[in-house]
Amino acid sequence: MTKDAASLQERIAEVEQRLAEANARLPKHDPPGALIAEIDELDEELEHLQSLGKPKGVEEQIAEVTQRLEEARARLPHHDPPPALIAELDELDEELERLHSLRGARQ
């Protein structure tokens, strides 16, 4: 493994740890908007770092976005969902639609 690849793996591990810690602080009811934003930023950073390591096929991207969408829906409280979480769900839905369209165009 090259120095750059090792450094990338270390950075991915660090962001995964920070994301796990942030998710552990997430209350079941009325999650603070700042915590949701932190988790969103860490998710995006992790996704970006992982994409640097290898190119992903459409099917893999669809699986990843589907997983993220399920995780976001699991954080959705029954009452008064935070706007940041609603925005995240919308973005993930749009990304999933885009990927399905891309897959359809390639078939």
C-alpha positions in Angstrom: 0.0 0.0 0.0 1.4 3.4 -0.9 1.8 6.2 1.5 -1.1 8.1 -0.1 -3.4 5.0 0.1 -2.5 4.4 3.7 -3.1 8.1 4.5 -6.5 7.9 2.8 -7.4 4.8 4.7 -6.4 6.5 8.0 -8.6 9.5 7.1 -11.5 7.2 6.3 -11.2 5.4 9.6 -11.0 8.7 11.4 -14.2 10.1 9.8 -16.0 6.7 10.3 -15.1 7.0 14.0 -16.3 10.6 14.3 -19.5 9.6 12.5 -20.1 6.7 14.9 -19.6 9.0 17.8 -22.0 11.6 16.4 -24.6 9.0 15.7 -24.2 7.7 19.3 -25.1 11.2 20.6 -28.2 11.3 18.5 -31.3 11.3 20.7 -34.4 9.4 19.7 -36.6 12.4 20.0 -36.1 16.0 18.8 -32.5 15.7 17.5 -30.7 19.1 17.5 -30.3 20.6 14.1 -26.5 21.1 14.7 -26.0 17.4 15.4 -28.0 16.5 12.2 -25.8 18.9 10.2 -22.6 17.5 11.7 -23.7 14.0 10.8 -24.6 15.1 7.3 -21.2 16.7 6.8 -19.4 13.6 8.1 -21.5 11.4 5.8 -20.6 13.6 2.8 -16.9 13.7 3.8 -16.8 9.9 4.2 -18.5 9.4 0.9 -16.0 11.7 -0.8 -13.0 10.0 0.8 -14.3 6.6 -0.1 -14.9 7.7 -3.7 -11.2 8.7 -3.9 -10.2 5.1 -3.2 -12.0 3.5 -6.1 -14.4 4.3 -8.8 -17.9 3.0 -8.1 -20.3 1.4 -10.5 -23.9 2.6 -10.8 -25.2 -0.5 -9.0 -22.8 0.1 -6.1 -23.8 3.8 -5.9 -27.5 2.9 -5.9 -26.9 0.5 -3.1 -25.0 3.1 -1.1 -27.6 5.8 -1.6 -30.4 3.4 -0.8 -28.6 2.5 2.5 -28.1 6.2 3.3 -31.7 6.9 2.6 -32.8 4.1 4.9 -30.6 5.4 7.6 -31.9 8.9 7.2 -35.5 7.7 7.4 -34.7 5.8 10.5 -33.6 9.1 12.2 -36.9 10.8 11.2 -38.9 11.6 14.4 -42.6 11.1 14.4 -43.3 14.7 15.2 -41.6 17.9 13.9 -38.9 16.6 11.7 -35.9 18.9 11.5 -35.6 20.8 8.2 -32.0 19.6 7.8 -33.2 16.0 7.9 -36.0 16.7 5.4 -33.5 18.4 3.1 -31.2 15.3 3.4 -34.0 13.0 2.5 -34.9 15.1 -0.5 -31.3 15.1 -1.7 -31.0 11.4 -1.3 -34.2 10.8 -3.2 -33.0 13.0 -6.0 -29.7 11.3 -6.2 -31.3 7.9 -6.2 -33.6 9.0 -9.1 -30.6 10.2 -11.0 -28.7 7.0 -10.5 -31.7 4.9 -11.6 -32.0 7.1 -14.8 -28.3 6.6 -15.4 -28.6 2.9 -15.0 -31.6 2.8 -17.4 -29.6 4.8 -20.0 -26.7 2.3 -19.9 -28.9 -0.7 -20.3 
